[in-house]
Amino acid sequence: MINVAIDGPSGAGKSSICTEAAKRLGFVHVDTGALYRTIAYSAIIHSINTDDEISLKNLLNMTKVEILFENDTQTVLLNGENINDKIRSEEVSLKASDVSKIPIVREFLLDLQRELARNGNVLMDGRDIGTVVLPNADVKIFLTASPEKRAERRYLQLLAKGEKIEYNNVLDKIIKRDYQDSHREIAPLKPSDDSIIVDTSELTFEDSVKKIIEIIEEKV
């Protein structure tokens, strides 16, 4: 099986770029960030503090997370419920960064991620795929962009959804998330030594997809 690991900060376009690249390559795209968002969402609806490891452990004991793939789309099930539309809020995003620092959460999701990689050709994106989850991946890419460009993209996405938000607030959250992800003790966000760095700040979506595919085809 061919495994491609793509890491990068929040707002770098990993999900959309990887979805399209995987579709063109005939791979399965695994968005691991959705898994941490799922745990964060579960903590929120159960009113659990994401810094409370004991409560999180109890929550995980009654949590079942599954991933299904239909028509090139990843669906995340939480205890049998499709929650794709419920895990994309800014609140869930920040809480996902919190729970990703907890070792028991990362351990809980690790086997699921590796099992997916064993069962097919996958393009898996996240923040520690090349360093922790799939250290022996055939291709490793670190996808990034400037905080300002990432904030601009996220801001436009939120406006398109009808949300009222200020650009500076989006930028502040991007910077906060970057700090949290890169300074956590467990599996901090960083490129692996053998990663290829791709900066999409000045690239269009189409150019970004083509660049990723080019790297993969050259390596495999």
C-alpha positions as CSV (number, residue, x, y, z in Angstrom):
1,M,0.0,0.0,0.0
2,I,1.2,3.5,-0.8
3,N,1.1,5.9,2.1
4,V,1.4,9.7,1.7
5,A,1.7,11.8,4.8
6,I,0.8,15.5,4.6
7,D,1.2,17.7,7.6
8,G,0.8,21.4,8.1
9,P,-0.7,24.2,10.2
10,S,-4.4,25.1,10.5
11,G,-5.8,26.8,7.4
12,A,-3.0,25.7,5.0
13,G,-5.6,24.1,2.8
14,K,-4.7,20.5,3.6
15,S,-8.2,19.1,3.6
16,S,-9.4,20.6,0.3
17,I,-6.1,20.2,-1.5
18,C,-5.6,16.6,-0.3
19,T,-9.2,15.7,-1.1
20,E,-8.8,16.8,-4.8
21,A,-5.3,15.3,-5.1
22,A,-6.4,12.0,-3.7
23,K,-9.4,11.9,-6.0
24,R,-7.2,12.4,-9.1
25,L,-4.7,9.8,-7.9
26,G,-7.4,7.3,-7.0
27,F,-6.3,7.3,-3.3
28,V,-8.4,7.6,-0.2
29,H,-8.0,10.9,1.6
30,V,-7.9,10.6,5.4
31,D,-8.5,13.9,7.3
32,T,-7.2,13.1,10.7
33,G,-8.0,16.5,12.0
34,A,-11.7,15.5,11.8
35,L,-10.9,12.8,14.4
36,Y,-9.6,15.2,16.9
37,R,-12.5,17.6,16.1
38,T,-14.8,14.6,16.9
39,I,-13.4,14.1,20.4
40,A,-13.5,17.9,20.9
41,Y,-17.2,18.0,19.8
42,S,-18.0,15.1,22.1
43,A,-16.4,16.9,25.0
44,I,-18.3,20.1,24.3
45,I,-21.7,18.4,24.1
46,H,-21.0,16.5,27.3
47,S,-19.8,19.7,29.0
48,I,-16.3,18.3,29.7
49,N,-13.3,20.5,30.2
50,T,-10.7,19.6,27.5
51,D,-8.0,20.0,30.1
52,D,-9.5,17.4,32.4
53,E,-7.7,14.2,31.5
54,I,-9.7,12.0,33.9
55,S,-13.1,13.1,32.5
56,L,-11.7,12.8,29.0
57,K,-10.6,9.2,29.7
58,N,-14.1,8.4,31.0
59,L,-15.6,10.0,27.8
60,L,-13.3,7.9,25.5
61,N,-14.5,4.7,27.3
62,M,-18.0,5.4,26.0
63,T,-16.9,6.8,22.6
64,K,-16.8,4.9,19.3
65,V,-15.3,6.8,16.3
66,E,-15.6,5.4,12.8
67,I,-14.6,6.7,9.3
68,L,-16.5,5.8,6.2
69,F,-15.7,6.7,2.6
70,E,-18.3,7.1,0.0
71,N,-18.0,8.9,-3.4
72,D,-14.5,10.3,-2.4
73,T,-16.0,11.8,0.8
74,Q,-15.0,11.0,4.3
75,T,-17.8,10.7,6.8
76,V,-17.0,10.6,10.6
77,L,-19.4,8.8,12.8
78,L,-19.5,9.4,16.6
79,N,-21.3,6.6,18.2
80,G,-23.0,5.9,14.9
81,E,-24.0,9.5,14.2
82,N,-22.8,11.4,11.1
83,I,-21.3,14.6,12.6
84,N,-19.5,16.0,9.5
85,D,-21.5,19.2,9.7
86,K,-21.1,19.7,13.4
87,I,-17.3,19.7,13.8
88,R,-16.3,22.6,11.6
89,S,-17.0,25.5,14.0
90,E,-14.3,27.8,15.4
91,E,-15.1,26.6,18.9
92,V,-14.6,22.9,17.9
93,S,-11.3,23.9,16.1
94,L,-9.8,25.4,19.2
95,K,-11.0,22.6,21.4
96,A,-9.5,20.1,19.0
97,S,-6.1,21.7,19.6
98,D,-6.6,21.3,23.3
99,V,-7.5,17.6,23.2
100,S,-4.7,16.9,20.7
101,K,-2.3,17.6,23.6
102,I,-3.7,14.8,25.7
103,P,-1.7,11.5,25.4
104,I,-4.7,9.3,26.0
105,V,-6.6,11.0,23.2
106,R,-3.7,10.6,20.7
107,E,-3.3,6.9,21.7
108,F,-7.1,6.4,21.4
109,L,-7.0,7.6,17.7
110,L,-3.6,6.2,16.7
111,D,-4.6,2.6,15.9
112,L,-7.6,3.8,13.8
113,Q,-5.3,6.0,11.7
114,R,-2.7,3.3,11.1
115,E,-5.4,0.7,10.3
116,L,-6.7,3.0,7.6
117,A,-3.2,3.2,6.1
118,R,-2.8,-0.5,6.1
119,N,-6.0,-1.1,4.1
120,G,-5.4,0.9,1.0
121,N,-3.5,3.7,-0.8
122,V,-4.0,6.7,1.4
123,L,-3.2,10.3,1.4
124,M,-3.4,11.2,5.1
125,D,-3.2,14.7,6.4
126,G,-2.8,16.1,9.9
127,R,-0.1,17.6,12.1
128,D,2.0,14.6,13.1
129,I,1.4,12.1,10.3
130,G,5.0,12.0,9.0
131,T,6.6,12.3,12.4
132,V,4.4,9.9,14.5
133,V,1.5,8.2,12.8
134,L,3.2,7.1,9.6
135,P,6.9,7.6,10.1
136,N,7.7,5.2,7.3
137,A,5.3,6.8,4.8
138,D,6.4,6.6,1.1
139,V,6.0,10.3,0.7
140,K,6.1,13.1,3.3
141,I,4.9,16.7,2.5
142,F,4.7,19.7,4.9
143,L,2.0,22.0,3.4
144,T,2.1,25.5,4.8
145,A,1.3,29.2,4.0
146,S,1.8,32.5,5.8
147,P,-0.6,33.1,8.8
148,E,-2.0,36.1,6.9
149,K,-2.8,34.1,3.8
150,R,-4.3,31.3,5.9
151,A,-6.4,33.8,7.8
152,E,-7.6,35.4,4.6
153,R,-8.7,32.1,3.2
154,R,-10.5,31.1,6.4
155,Y,-12.1,34.5,6.6
156,L,-13.6,34.3,3.1
157,Q,-14.8,30.8,3.9
158,L,-16.7,32.0,6.9
159,L,-18.2,34.9,5.0
160,A,-19.4,32.6,2.3
161,K,-21.2,30.6,5.1
162,G,-22.9,33.8,6.2
163,E,-20.9,34.2,9.4
164,K,-20.2,37.7,10.7
165,I,-16.6,37.8,11.8
166,E,-13.6,40.2,11.6
167,Y,-10.5,39.3,9.7
168,N,-8.2,40.2,12.7
169,N,-10.1,37.8,14.9
170,V,-9.5,35.0,12.4
171,L,-5.8,35.9,12.2
172,D,-5.5,35.9,16.0
173,K,-7.1,32.4,16.2
174,I,-4.8,31.1,13.5
175,I,-1.7,32.4,15.4
176,K,-3.0,31.0,18.7
177,R,-3.6,27.6,17.1
178,D,-0.1,27.6,15.5
179,Y,1.4,28.3,18.9
180,Q,-0.6,25.6,20.6
181,D,0.1,23.0,18.0
182,S,3.9,23.7,17.7
183,H,4.5,24.0,21.5
184,R,2.6,21.0,22.8
185,E,4.8,18.3,24.5
186,I,3.2,15.4,22.7
187,A,3.8,15.2,18.9
188,P,4.3,18.9,18.2
189,L,3.6,20.3,14.8
190,K,6.8,20.3,12.8
191,P,8.0,18.9,9.4
192,S,9.9,15.6,9.6
193,D,13.5,15.7,8.5
194,D,12.6,14.0,5.2
195,S,9.5,16.1,4.4
196,I,9.2,18.2,1.3
197,I,8.1,21.8,2.2
198,V,5.3,23.2,0.0
199,D,4.3,26.9,0.6
200,T,1.0,27.6,-1.0
201,S,0.9,31.3,0.0
202,E,1.3,32.4,-3.7
203,L,-0.2,29.3,-5.3
204,T,-3.8,28.9,-6.6
205,F,-5.8,25.9,-5.4
206,E,-5.2,24.2,-8.8
207,D,-1.5,24.9,-8.7
208,S,-1.3,23.5,-5.1
209,V,-3.1,20.3,-6.2
210,K,-0.8,19.8,-9.2
211,K,2.3,20.4,-7.0
212,I,1.2,17.8,-4.5
213,I,0.5,15.2,-7.3
214,E,3.8,16.0,-9.0
215,I,5.7,15.3,-5.8
216,I,3.9,12.1,-5.1
217,E,4.3,10.8,-8.7
218,E,8.0,11.6,-8.6
219,K,8.5,9.8,-5.3
220,V,6.4,6.7,-5.9
